[in-house]
Amino acid sequence: MKRIDSYILAKYIKTFLLALALIIVIVITFDVSEKLDKFISHHATFGQVVTDYYFNFIPGFVNLYSPLFIFISVLFFTSKMAGNTEIIAILGSGISYRRMLRPYLYGSLIVAVVVLLLGNFVIPLSNRHLIDFEEQYVKAKATSYYSNLHFQAEPGVQVYAESYDVKKQRGYKFCREVIDDKGQMRRRETADIIQYDSASCLWRSTSYTLRTIDAQGNETLKSKATADIDYGIAPEDFDLLSKRIETMTTPDLLAHIERETIRGTGTVKEAQIELYQRLLNPLAIIVMTFIGVAIASRKTRGGIGMHLAIGITLAFGFIVFMKITTVFATGGNLSPFMAVLLPQLVFGVAAAYLIHIAPK
């Protein structure tokens, strides 16, 4: 790296961290004022609020808004360099415009890698502690009792429970059906109550009935007052809260997508969007960096104010575009991958065009 690279890269990182720190302080101040009564009424200590809540709140906030903060930071310090004729001096010394962009690329790659690691491994773990704290001290506790649960445990195996108690690991009016490739039911198991036994990993079934039908259509019916049965399901399969995708690391999320695809539930698209956002959203940092450079490197009469006005408009346009494509993916025919990638592509093309027409 040349001295000019170190100079611009230092400005890039320092301005980003400063903007981030200022925004975090402001957000936390407003958040404390809004939730202080709830913290006090639920007897949350100062240490719990700081370590269990805000230490876990900050990584998710940084990950979500880092493209916007990067954009504003690049606009700010690049406009200042342009206003001080530093960019004119850099280009006048024989350094090409493309060569000047190299430290911006270095900085965006550093931040993108950090955001990638945060989003895939750190933030899901932080979200678990954050949700636990909110349920105990901020929001009403989440329900642990569900009704009318119906899912596909594996291909050809349908499971139904009229109700399920998560804390007691107990289900009521349970039914499990096995259906062959021709759509014919071959096995049906029912029980009034199923209770999970963690020692044997079996379900203690009360008023258990087994109905089997062979290929010739002959039926066999067996009943027992109680029976310990392996249904091929676990207690967490009934717990909807355990499937919160924001609390899953990326390996867990991949396993969840595969499992829910087999079961045919309606949560697959949301999980796929979450996965692709974790993997592709760091690209937005690079895109917004180059858009910011292209806008701010030109010295204008409006100065920093004009650059910020244009830049913030583009940044919010990018965010709105991402929200629109997400809605089309969850409620329409747009694939989750394209829903996440499309805004990056459109604004990536815009960034390339702005760099191309920028004064050299």
N, C-alpha and C positions, 0 to 999 in steps of 0.2 A: 504493500500500500504506500502511495505517495503522501506527502504532507497534506495536500488538498483533500485526499480521501479521508484522512483522520480528522481533519477540520470539519468537513460536512457531516461525517458519520457521528462525531461527538455532538454536533448541534442536533442531529436527528434524534439520537437517543435521549439527550438531556431534555429537549423540548417535549418529547413524548412523555417522559416520566414526570416532568413538571405539570403538564396539562392533566395527566392521569391523576396525580396526587391532589391537585386542586379540585377536580371534579368529584373525586371520591370523598374528600372532606365535605364538600357541599351536599352531596347525596346523603352521606351518613348523618349530617346535621339535620336535614329535613326528615330523614327516616326516624331518628331518635325522637324528635319533637312529635311525630305522629304516633309512635308506639310506646312512648314513655309510660303512659297510664297503664297499658297492658303489662309492661314489664313489672311495674310496681304492684299492681293488683294480683299478679301471679307469683310474686315474691322471687323474681329472677335477680340474682346477685350481679354486681358490676362485672365480676370476672366471667360469669357465664355469658353475659351479653357481649362482652368483648371477644372472648376466645371461642365460644360455641356458635355465636351468631355472626358477628361482623368479620371475623377472620375467615369464615366460610362463605360469607356474602361477597367479599371483595373479588376472589378469583373469577366467579361467574360474571360479575359486572364487568371486569376487565376483558374477559373473553368475548362478551356480547358486543361491547361498544369499542373495542380496540380499532377496527377499521375507521370509525368516525374520529377517534382521538388522533390516530395517525394522520388522517387527512388534514385535520385542523392544524396539527403540529407542523406538517410539511408546508402548508400554506403560510403559516405564521413566519417561520424562520427563513423560508425561501423568499417571501415577499420582502422581508427585512434585508436580506442579502441583495435583492434586486434594487431596493430603494437606496442602498449604500453603494450602488454600482459595483458590487463585488462580482456579480455574475458577468458583467461586461468585462471586468478585468481578467477573470478566469478565461473567458472565450478569447479575449484579445491576446492572451499569452501563448496562444497556439493550441490550447486544449479544446478538443471538439466537444460539441454538445452531448453526443453519445457518451464520450469518455467522462464527462461531468456527471452523468447519470449513474455511474458505477457505484459510488458510495451510497446513493439512495437505494440501489438494489441490495447492497450489503445490509443496510439497516432494515429494510423491509423483510429480508430473508431471516434475519435474527429474530425479529418480533414474530414472524409467521411461525417459525419453529417452536418458539415458546408458547404461542397460542395453541398450536397443534398438540403439544404435550399436555397443556392444561386441559383442553377440551376433551381429550381422549382418556386421560388417566386421573388427573387431579380433581377436576370439577365434579365428576360423578360422586367421588367419595365425599367431597365437601357438601354436596347437595343432600347426602344422607343425614349428616349432622345438622344441616340447616333445616331440613324438613322436620326432624325430630324436635328441634328446639321450637320451631313455630307451632307445632301441634301441642306442645306442652305449655308454652308461655304466650303465644300470640293468637293462634286460631283455635277454633273448636276441634277437639280431638277427632281424628278420622274414624269412620265406622269400622267395626271389626265383624260386622254381621251382614251377609249378602243373601239376596233372594233370587230365585230363578236363574241359576247358573247353568249354562249349556256350552260345551266346547268339544272339540275333536281331540282326543288324547293322542291319537296317532291315526294314520290312514285306515279308515274302515271301523274306527272305534269311537262311538259317541258317548259322552258322559253328561248326565243331568242331575242336579240336586235342587230340590225346592228351596232349601236354605242351607247356609253354612256359617258356623261360628268359628272365626279365625283363632281366637284365644283358646277356646276349648278343643280346637281341631276336630270338630264334630259336624257331621252333615245329616240332614233330615230328608226323607223321601228320595233316596238315592236310586239312580238307574244307570246301568252301563249296557250298551248294545254293541255287538260285533256284527258288521255287515260285510258280505263277500263282494267280489268284483262285479257280480251281476245285480247288485242292489238288494239281495235277499238277506234277511236277518238270520244269523246262524246261532247266536247266543245272546241271552238277555238275563242280566242279573239285577235284582232289586233288593232293597233293604230299607226298613223304616228309619233306622239310625246307623250311621257308620262313625266309629271312633278310632282315631289313629293311635297306634301303639308304637312309640318311638323305640322301644326295646327290640321288638320283633320286626319293625318296619312293615307291619301288616295292619289291615283295617278290621277292627272288631265289629262285625255286622249283626244287627239285631233284626229278627224276622227276615232272614235271608232266603231268597228264592232264586233258583237257577233254572232257566228254561233253555234247552238246546234243540236245534232242528237240523237233521242231517240232510244230505243231498237228495234223499228220496222223499223228504217232507215229513219224516217221522219225528214226533216231538217227545221230549223227555223232560219231566218236571221233578225237581228236587227241592225240598224245603228244610230249613234248620232254624231252631230258635235263636242260636248264636253261632257264628262261624268267623274264623280269622282268615281273611281273603287278601290276596295280592291283586289289586286292580290295575297295577301298572301306572299309578298316579301318586303324587306326593301332596302334602298339605299346602305347599306354596302354589300348587296349580289352581287352588280355589281362591287364593288371596290376591285380589286385584291390585292392592297397593304395592305388593312385592314386585309388580311388573312396571313400576314407574321407570320409564326409559331414561329420565334425566339423572337417575341414581346408578345407572349401569355403566361400568367401564366399557370400552369398545369391544373387547373380547366377549364380555357378557352380553352386550347388545347384539353381536353377531349370532350368538347362540340363541338369544331370544327371538330374533327374526326368523331363524331356521325353524325353531319350535312352533312359533305362531303361524308360520306359513303352512306347516303340516296340519295344524289344528283348524286353519281356515277362519281365524278370527279377524275382526275388522281393525286391528291395531297395527297391522304390518306396515302400512304406508307411513304412519306417523313415526314408527321406529326407523324405517328406511330414510326418511327425511332427516331425522336426528343424526343418523350415521353419516350421511353425505354432507350435512352441514359441518360436522366435526372434521371431516376430511378435506372439504373443499373451501370452507369459509376463510381459512388462512390466505387463500389466493386473493381475497378481497383487499388484504393489507397491501399486497404488491400493486394491485390495480389502482387503489386509491392513492398510493404514494406517487405513481407516475402521473395520474391526473392532476394531483396537487402541484407537482413540479412544473408541468406544462402550463398550468394556469398562472402560477405565482412567479415564474422566472422572467416574465415580461414586466418591465417597469411601466406603470400606468399612473395617471393623475390621481385616480382614486386611492392609490396606495394599498395598504393592507386591508382597509375596510372594504374596498371593492372586491378584492380577491376572496376575502372571507364570505362576503355575500354570495358570490358565484359558487364558491366551493361548498358552502353549507347547503345551498339549493341542490347541487348535484348529489351530495352525500345523502340527503333525505330522499331524493329521487331513487337512489340506489336501494335504500332500505324499503321504500314503498314497493319497488319492483320485486324485491325478494319476498315480501309478504304476499303480493298478488300471485306469484308463481306457486308459492306454498299452498295457497287456497285452491288453486286449480289442480294441484297434485292430490290434495286430500279429498276434494269433492268432485273432481273431474277426471279426465283421461290423461292428463300430463303425468309422465313418469316422475317419481321422486328424484331420480338422478338429474333429469333435465330441469326440474324445478329449482334445484340448487345451482346447477351449472349455468343455466341460461343468463341470469343477471351478471355472473362473472364474465361470460363471453361478450355480452352486449357492451358492458362498461370497459372490458378489456380492449375491444375494438375502438371504443371512444378514446381510451387512453393512448392507443397507438396513433390514432389520427391527430390528437392534440399534440403529441410529441413530434409528429411529422411536420405540422404547420407552425410549431413554436419557433420564434426568432432564433437564428443560429449565430 
